[in-house]
Amino acid sequence: MNLQELNDKTIKWGEDRNFYHPEHGTTALKQFAKLVEEVGEIAGNLSRGRDIKDDIGDCLVVLTGLAKLSNTNLAECWEVAWNDIKDRKGAMINGVFVKESDL
């Protein structure tokens, strides 16, 4: 499947489960908390040398729902981020990219 198909199937999955209806208690803040939980699973599995594909996928599922709840989508968010970083300069310091303005 391509990214658009995966996005559409994920949105449909959420719609089928009333994920996007506030009367069911779903909020962007609650989904952010879920994202932090999923990121924690990545950390745990990385530290144990385990595969993290499912964990990254879970983060993408949660981000897809969070984006929908925030009236956007992953493609729009990714494009905004890309436009923000595409000309960014900086340096790798201890394995982490630090933008020029923070050096």
DSSP file (Angstrom, degrees, kcal/mol; ACC not computed):
  #  RESIDUE AA STRUCTURE BP1 BP2  ACC     N-H-->O    O-->H-N    N-H-->O    O-->H-N    TCO  KAPPA ALPHA  PHI   PSI    X-CA   Y-CA   Z-CA
    1    1 A M              0   0    0      0, 0.0     2,-0.1     0, 0.0     0, 0.0   0.000 360.0 360.0 360.0 148.3    0.0    0.0    0.0
    2    2 A N     >  -     0   0    0      1,-0.1     4,-2.3     4,-0.0     5,-0.2  -0.435 360.0 -96.9 -90.3 174.0    1.1    3.5   -0.6
    3    3 A L  H  > S+     0   0    0      1,-0.2     4,-2.6     2,-0.2     5,-0.2   0.865 122.6  52.5 -61.2 -38.6    1.0    6.3    2.1
    4    4 A Q  H  > S+     0   0    0      2,-0.2     4,-2.8     1,-0.2    -1,-0.2   0.918 110.0  48.5 -65.0 -42.3   -2.3    7.7    0.9
    5    5 A E  H  > S+     0   0    0      2,-0.2     4,-2.6     1,-0.2     5,-0.2   0.917 112.3  48.7 -63.3 -42.6   -4.0    4.3    1.0
    6    6 A L  H  X S+     0   0    0     -4,-2.3     4,-2.3     2,-0.2    -2,-0.2   0.910 112.1  49.2 -63.9 -41.7   -2.6    3.7    4.5
    7    7 A N  H  X S+     0   0    0     -4,-2.6     4,-2.6     2,-0.2    -2,-0.2   0.949 112.7  47.0 -59.7 -50.0   -3.8    7.1    5.6
    8    8 A D  H  X S+     0   0    0     -4,-2.8     4,-2.4     1,-0.2    -2,-0.2   0.896 113.2  48.2 -62.2 -41.4   -7.3    6.6    4.2
    9    9 A K  H  X S+     0   0    0     -4,-2.6     4,-2.4     2,-0.2    -1,-0.2   0.879 111.7  50.4 -67.2 -37.3   -7.6    3.1    5.7
   10   10 A T  H  X S+     0   0    0     -4,-2.3     4,-2.1    -5,-0.2    -2,-0.2   0.912 111.1  48.0 -66.6 -42.8   -6.4    4.4    9.1
   11   11 A I  H  X S+     0   0    0     -4,-2.6     4,-2.7     2,-0.2    -2,-0.2   0.930 112.8  49.0 -61.8 -45.6   -9.0    7.3    9.0
   12   12 A K  H  X S+     0   0    0     -4,-2.4     4,-2.7     1,-0.2    -2,-0.2   0.905 108.2  54.0 -61.3 -42.3  -11.7    4.8    8.0
   13   13 A W  H  X S+     0   0    0     -4,-2.4     4,-0.7     1,-0.2    -1,-0.2   0.924 111.5  45.6 -57.2 -45.7  -10.7    2.5   10.9
   14   14 A G  H ><>S+     0   0    0     -4,-2.1     5,-3.1     1,-0.2     3,-0.7   0.896 111.4  51.4 -65.6 -40.7  -11.0    5.4   13.3
   15   15 A E  H ><5S+     0   0    0     -4,-2.7     3,-1.8     1,-0.2    -2,-0.2   0.908 105.6  55.8 -62.5 -41.5  -14.4    6.4   11.8
   16   16 A D  H 3<5S+     0   0    0     -4,-2.7    -1,-0.2     1,-0.3    -2,-0.2   0.706 111.7  44.9 -63.3 -19.3  -15.7    2.9   12.2
   17   17 A R  T <<5S-     0   0    0     -3,-0.7    -1,-0.3    -4,-0.7    -2,-0.2   0.146 114.8-113.4-111.3  16.9  -14.9    3.0   15.9
   18   18 A N  T X 5 +     0   0    0     -3,-1.8     3,-1.2     1,-0.1    -3,-0.2   0.790  65.8 149.9  56.4  30.4  -16.3    6.5   16.5
   19   19 A F  T 3 < +     0   0    0     -5,-3.1    -4,-0.2     1,-0.2    -1,-0.1   0.813  64.4  48.8 -62.8 -32.9  -12.8    7.7   17.1
   20   20 A Y  T 3  S+     0   0    0     -6,-0.3    -1,-0.2    -5,-0.0    -5,-0.1   0.238  84.8 102.6 -98.6  13.6  -13.3   11.3   15.9
   21   21 A H    X > -     0   0    0     -3,-1.2     3,-2.3     1,-0.1     5,-0.7  -0.871  60.0-152.6-103.0 116.2  -16.5   12.0   17.8
   22   22 A P  G > 5S+     0   0    0      0, 0.0     3,-2.3     0, 0.0    -1,-0.1   0.764  90.9  71.6 -59.0 -26.1  -16.0   14.2   20.9
   23   23 A E  G 3 5S+     0   0    0      1,-0.3    -3,-0.0     2,-0.1    -2,-0.0   0.668  92.5  59.2 -65.7 -12.5  -19.0   12.7   22.6
   24   24 A H  G < 5S-     0   0    0     -3,-2.3    -1,-0.3    -6,-0.2    -3,-0.0   0.319 122.7-106.5 -95.6   7.1  -16.9    9.6   23.0
   25   25 A G  T < 5 +     0   0    0     -3,-2.3     2,-0.3     1,-0.3    -2,-0.1   0.457  69.5 145.5  88.4   1.2  -14.3   11.5   25.0
   26   26 A T      < +     0   0    0     -5,-0.7     2,-0.3     4,-0.1    -1,-0.3  -0.577  18.4 167.1 -76.3 131.0  -11.6   11.7   22.4
   27   27 A T     >  -     0   0    0     -2,-0.3     4,-2.0     1,-0.1     5,-0.2  -0.934  48.5-114.0-135.6 161.9   -9.5   14.9   22.4
   28   28 A A  H  > S+     0   0    0     -2,-0.3     4,-2.2     1,-0.2     5,-0.1   0.893 118.1  54.5 -61.2 -39.1   -6.3   15.9   20.7
   29   29 A L  H  > S+     0   0    0      1,-0.2     4,-2.1     2,-0.2    -1,-0.2   0.904 107.6  48.7 -63.6 -41.3   -4.7   16.1   24.2
   30   30 A K  H  > S+     0   0    0      1,-0.2     4,-1.9     2,-0.2    -1,-0.2   0.879 111.5  50.1 -65.6 -36.9   -5.7   12.5   25.0
   31   31 A Q  H  X S+     0   0    0     -4,-2.0     4,-2.2     2,-0.2    -1,-0.2   0.843 107.0  54.5 -70.9 -32.1   -4.3   11.4   21.7
   32   32 A F  H  X S+     0   0    0     -4,-2.2     4,-2.3     2,-0.2    -2,-0.2   0.921 106.8  51.3 -63.9 -42.2   -1.1   13.3   22.4
   33   33 A A  H  X S+     0   0    0     -4,-2.1     4,-1.9     1,-0.2    -2,-0.2   0.902 109.2  51.0 -59.8 -40.5   -0.8   11.3   25.7
   34   34 A K  H  X S+     0   0    0     -4,-1.9     4,-2.3     1,-0.2    -1,-0.2   0.891 107.4  53.5 -63.1 -39.5   -1.3    8.1   23.7
   35   35 A L  H  X S+     0   0    0     -4,-2.2     4,-2.7     2,-0.2    -2,-0.2   0.916 106.4  51.6 -61.5 -43.2    1.5    9.2   21.3
   36   36 A V  H  X S+     0   0    0     -4,-2.3     4,-2.2     1,-0.2    -1,-0.2   0.904 108.8  51.9 -60.8 -40.7    3.8    9.7   24.2
   37   37 A E  H  X S+     0   0    0     -4,-1.9     4,-1.5     2,-0.2    -1,-0.2   0.929 110.8  47.4 -59.1 -46.0    3.0    6.2   25.4
   38   38 A E  H  X S+     0   0    0     -4,-2.3     4,-1.5     1,-0.2    -2,-0.2   0.885 109.6  52.5 -65.7 -38.4    3.8    4.8   22.0
   39   39 A V  H  X S+     0   0    0     -4,-2.7     4,-2.2     1,-0.2    -1,-0.2   0.881 105.2  56.6 -64.0 -37.1    7.1    6.7   21.8
   40   40 A G  H  X S+     0   0    0     -4,-2.2     4,-2.5     1,-0.2    -1,-0.2   0.870 102.5  54.9 -60.8 -36.3    7.9    5.2   25.2
   41   41 A E  H  X S+     0   0    0     -4,-1.5     4,-2.4     2,-0.2    -1,-0.2   0.874 105.3  52.8 -65.1 -36.1    7.4    1.8   23.6
   42   42 A I  H  X S+     0   0    0     -4,-1.5     4,-2.9     2,-0.2     5,-0.2   0.953 109.5  49.0 -60.8 -47.8   10.0    2.7   20.9
   43   43 A A  H  X S+     0   0    0     -4,-2.2     4,-2.4     1,-0.2    -2,-0.2   0.921 111.8  49.0 -58.1 -45.4   12.5    3.7   23.6
   44   44 A G  H  X S+     0   0    0     -4,-2.5     4,-1.0     1,-0.2    -1,-0.2   0.918 114.3  44.1 -62.0 -44.2   11.9    0.4   25.5
   45   45 A N  H  <>S+     0   0    0     -4,-2.4     5,-2.9     2,-0.2     4,-0.3   0.854 111.6  53.1 -73.4 -33.5   12.3   -1.8   22.5
   46   46 A L  H ><5S+     0   0    0     -4,-2.9     3,-1.4    -5,-0.2    -1,-0.2   0.934 108.0  51.2 -62.2 -44.3   15.4    0.2   21.2
   47   47 A S  H 3<5S+     0   0    0     -4,-2.4    -1,-0.2     1,-0.3    -2,-0.2   0.752 112.7  46.7 -66.6 -22.2   17.1   -0.3   24.6
   48   48 A R  T 3<5S-     0   0    0     -4,-1.0    -1,-0.3    -5,-0.2    -2,-0.2   0.386 114.2-115.8 -98.6   2.5   16.4   -4.0   24.4
   49   49 A G  T < 5 +     0   0    0     -3,-1.4    -3,-0.2    -4,-0.3     2,-0.2   0.736  66.8 145.2  71.8  22.4   17.6   -4.4   20.8
   50   50 A R      < -     0   0    0     -5,-2.9    -1,-0.2    -6,-0.2     2,-0.1  -0.487  58.8 -87.8 -92.0 162.6   14.1   -5.3   19.6
   51   51 A D        -     0   0    0     -2,-0.2     4,-0.2     1,-0.1    -1,-0.1  -0.425  34.2-169.2 -66.1 139.6   12.4   -4.5   16.3
   52   52 A I     >  +     0   0    0     -2,-0.1     4,-2.7     2,-0.1     5,-0.3   0.262  54.8 106.3-117.3  10.9   10.6   -1.2   16.4
   53   53 A K  H  > S+     0   0    0      1,-0.2     4,-2.6     2,-0.2     5,-0.2   0.929  84.9  46.4 -57.4 -46.7    8.6   -1.3   13.1
   54   54 A D  H  > S+     0   0    0      1,-0.2     4,-2.7     2,-0.2    -1,-0.2   0.892 112.1  51.7 -63.1 -39.2    5.3   -1.9   14.9
   55   55 A D  H  > S+     0   0    0      2,-0.2     4,-2.0     1,-0.2    -2,-0.2   0.916 111.2  46.1 -65.1 -43.5    6.0    0.8   17.4
   56   56 A I  H  X S+     0   0    0     -4,-2.7     4,-2.1     2,-0.2    -2,-0.2   0.917 112.8  51.5 -64.2 -42.2    6.8    3.4   14.7
   57   57 A G  H  X S+     0   0    0     -4,-2.6     4,-2.3    -5,-0.3    -2,-0.2   0.901 107.1  52.7 -60.6 -41.6    3.6    2.2   12.9
   58   58 A D  H  X S+     0   0    0     -4,-2.7     4,-2.4     1,-0.2    -1,-0.2   0.902 107.8  51.9 -61.0 -40.1    1.6    2.7   16.1
   59   59 A C  H  X S+     0   0    0     -4,-2.0     4,-2.9     1,-0.2    -1,-0.2   0.907 108.9  50.6 -61.5 -41.2    2.9    6.2   16.3
   60   60 A L  H  X S+     0   0    0     -4,-2.1     4,-2.3     2,-0.2    -2,-0.2   0.883 109.1  51.2 -65.4 -37.9    1.8    6.9   12.8
   61   61 A V  H  X S+     0   0    0     -4,-2.3     4,-2.0     2,-0.2    -2,-0.2   0.943 113.5  44.3 -62.3 -47.5   -1.7    5.6   13.5
   62   62 A V  H  X S+     0   0    0     -4,-2.4     4,-2.8     1,-0.2    -2,-0.2   0.916 113.2  50.9 -65.2 -42.2   -2.0    7.8   16.5
   63   63 A L  H  X S+     0   0    0     -4,-2.9     4,-2.7     2,-0.2    -1,-0.2   0.871 107.1  54.9 -62.7 -36.4   -0.5   10.8   14.6
   64   64 A T  H  X S+     0   0    0     -4,-2.3     4,-2.2     2,-0.2    -1,-0.2   0.938 112.3  42.6 -61.5 -46.5   -3.0   10.2   11.8
   65   65 A G  H  X S+     0   0    0     -4,-2.0     4,-2.7     2,-0.2    -2,-0.2   0.902 113.2  52.1 -66.3 -41.4   -5.9   10.4   14.3
   66   66 A L  H  X S+     0   0    0     -4,-2.8     4,-1.1     2,-0.2    -2,-0.2   0.907 109.7  49.9 -61.1 -42.5   -4.4   13.4   16.1
   67   67 A A  H  <>S+     0   0    0     -4,-2.7     5,-2.4     2,-0.2     3,-0.5   0.933 111.2  48.5 -62.2 -46.0   -4.0   15.2   12.8
   68   68 A K  H ><5S+     0   0    0     -4,-2.2     3,-1.9     1,-0.2    -2,-0.2   0.926 109.7  51.8 -61.0 -44.4   -7.7   14.5   11.8
   69   69 A L  H 3<5S+     0   0    0     -4,-2.7    -1,-0.2     1,-0.3    -2,-0.2   0.757 110.6  50.4 -61.9 -23.2   -8.8   15.7   15.3
   70   70 A S  T 3<5S-     0   0    0     -4,-1.1    -1,-0.3    -3,-0.5    -2,-0.2   0.170 120.4-109.9-100.7  15.5   -6.8   18.9   14.6
   71   71 A N  T < 5S+     0   0    0     -3,-1.9     2,-0.2     1,-0.2    -3,-0.2   0.871  88.4  85.3  58.3  42.3   -8.4   19.4   11.2
   72   72 A T      < -     0   0    0     -5,-2.4     2,-0.3    -6,-0.1    -1,-0.2  -0.770  65.9-129.6-145.4-167.0   -5.3   18.6    9.2
   73   73 A N     >  -     0   0    0     -2,-0.2     4,-2.3    -3,-0.1     5,-0.2  -0.950  30.8-100.9-147.9 167.9   -3.5   15.5    7.9
   74   74 A L  H  > S+     0   0    0     -2,-0.3     4,-3.1     1,-0.2     5,-0.2   0.863 118.2  56.3 -61.9 -36.5    0.0   14.0    7.9
   75   75 A A  H  > S+     0   0    0      2,-0.2     4,-2.4     1,-0.2    -1,-0.2   0.929 109.2  46.0 -62.7 -44.2    0.8   15.2    4.4
   76   76 A E  H  > S+     0   0    0      2,-0.2     4,-2.4     1,-0.2    -2,-0.2   0.931 115.2  46.9 -62.6 -44.8    0.0   18.8    5.3
   77   77 A C  H  X S+     0   0    0     -4,-2.3     4,-2.4     1,-0.2    -2,-0.2   0.917 112.4  49.6 -63.1 -43.2    2.0   18.5    8.6
   78   78 A W  H  X S+     0   0    0     -4,-3.1     4,-2.8     1,-0.2    -1,-0.2   0.899 110.6  50.6 -63.6 -40.8    4.9   16.9    6.8
   79   79 A E  H  X S+     0   0    0     -4,-2.4     4,-2.7    -5,-0.2    -1,-0.2   0.906 109.4  50.3 -64.3 -42.1    4.9   19.6    4.1
   80   80 A V  H  X S+     0   0    0     -4,-2.4     4,-1.5     2,-0.2    -2,-0.2   0.938 113.6  45.8 -60.0 -46.4    5.0   22.4    6.8
   81   81 A A  H  X S+     0   0    0     -4,-2.4     4,-2.0     2,-0.2    -2,-0.2   0.912 111.9  51.4 -63.6 -42.7    7.9   20.7    8.5
   82   82 A W  H  X S+     0   0    0     -4,-2.8     4,-2.7     1,-0.2    -2,-0.2   0.935 109.1  49.8 -60.6 -46.6    9.7   20.1    5.2
   83   83 A N  H  < S+     0   0    0     -4,-2.7     4,-0.3     1,-0.2    -1,-0.2   0.811 111.3  51.7 -62.4 -28.5    9.4   23.8    4.3
   84   84 A D  H  < S+     0   0    0     -4,-1.5    -1,-0.2    -5,-0.2    -2,-0.2   0.847 121.9  28.5 -74.6 -35.5   10.7   24.7    7.7
   85   85 A I  H >< S+     0   0    0     -4,-2.0     3,-2.2    -3,-0.2    -2,-0.2   0.642  90.2  95.0-102.1 -15.3   13.8   22.5    7.5
   86   86 A K  T 3< S+     0   0    0     -4,-2.7    -1,-0.1     1,-0.3    -3,-0.1   0.777 100.4  28.5 -56.2 -32.0   14.6   22.3    3.8
   87   87 A D  T 3  S+     0   0    0     -4,-0.3    -1,-0.3    -3,-0.1    -2,-0.1   0.285  92.2 130.6-108.5   9.1   17.2   25.1    3.9
   88   88 A R    <   -     0   0    0     -3,-2.2     2,-0.3     1,-0.0    -3,-0.1  -0.366  39.4-160.5 -68.5 139.3   18.2   24.7    7.5
   89   89 A K        +     0   0    0     -2,-0.1    11,-3.4     2,-0.0     2,-0.3  -0.832  30.8 114.1-115.2 157.4   21.9   24.5    8.2
   90   90 A G  E     -A   99   0A   0     -2,-0.3     2,-0.3     9,-0.3     9,-0.2  -0.962  49.8 -91.1 172.2-157.9   23.5   23.2   11.3
   91   91 A A  E     -A   98   0A   0      7,-2.2     7,-3.0    -2,-0.3     2,-0.6  -0.988  25.9-111.4-147.2 152.5   25.8   20.4   12.6
   92   92 A M  E     -A   97   0A   0     -2,-0.3     2,-0.5     5,-0.2     5,-0.2  -0.776  37.0-177.1 -82.9 122.5   25.6   16.9   13.9
   93   93 A I  E >   -A   96   0A   0      3,-3.2     3,-1.4    -2,-0.6    -2,-0.0  -0.976  69.5 -20.3-126.9 117.8   26.7   17.0   17.6
   94   94 A N  T 3  S-     0   0    0     -2,-0.5    -1,-0.1     1,-0.3     3,-0.1   0.868 129.5 -49.8  52.1  40.4   27.0   13.8   19.5
   95   95 A G  T 3  S+     0   0    0      1,-0.2     2,-0.4     0, 0.0    -1,-0.3   0.547 120.0 103.1  81.4   8.1   24.7   12.1   17.0
   96   96 A V  E <  S-A   93   0A   0     -3,-1.4    -3,-3.2    -5,-0.0     2,-0.4  -0.983  71.8-123.4-126.4 134.7   22.0   14.8   17.0
   97   97 A F  E     -A   92   0A   0     -2,-0.4     2,-0.5    -5,-0.2    -5,-0.2  -0.627  26.9-167.6 -76.2 127.0   21.4   17.5   14.4
   98   98 A V  E     -A   91   0A   0     -7,-3.0    -7,-2.2    -2,-0.4     5,-0.1  -0.973  21.8-122.5-116.7 123.2   21.5   21.0   16.0
   99   99 A K  E >   -A   90   0A   0     -2,-0.5     3,-2.3    -9,-0.2     4,-0.4  -0.292  24.7-111.1 -68.3 152.1   20.3   23.8   13.9
  100  100 A E  G >  S+     0   0    0    -11,-3.4     3,-1.5     1,-0.3   -10,-0.1   0.823 115.1  58.8 -51.9 -41.0   22.6   26.7   13.2
  101  101 A S  G 3  S+     0   0    0    -12,-0.3    -1,-0.3     1,-0.3   -11,-0.1   0.687 106.9  49.6 -67.0 -16.2   20.7   29.2   15.3
  102  102 A D  G <         0   0    0     -3,-2.3    -1,-0.3     1,-0.2    -2,-0.2   0.409 360.0 360.0-100.8   0.5   21.2   26.9   18.4
  103  103 A L    <         0   0    0     -3,-1.5    -1,-0.2    -4,-0.4    -2,-0.1   0.487 360.0 360.0 -77.7 360.0   24.9   26.4   17.9
